[in-house]
Amino acid sequence: MKSITIFDKAGAFAENKDVARDIRIKEIIPALDRGEDVTLDFDGVDAATQSFIHALISDILRKRGIKALDSISFKSCNITVRKIIEIVVEYMSEGMA
């Protein structure tokens, strides 16, 4: 199990797409390639932009399919962050149908 604390990398307002891309490329994908489950811990993150979440997970969903979410969990998300994640996942799901 790989746990990634988003606050440590992006702060209370997760908006930097480059940071999200780096997390995806350097941490999420290698962990998934090793067969590990990944927990994205949003504790302390007050808000995130749709572009941040999109950069964080959409490429993974595009390449691995929606089933990739079976190996990715989202922890300590407030309602605002949770809604943004849901929007991105729904958008990606529609694109795969």
Buried (B, 14 or more C-beta within 10 A) or exposed (E): EBEBBBBEBBBEEBBBBEBBBBBBEEBBBEBBEEEEEBBBBBEBBEBBBBBBBBBBBBBBBEEBEBEBBEBBEBEBBBEEBBEBBEEBBEEBEEEEE
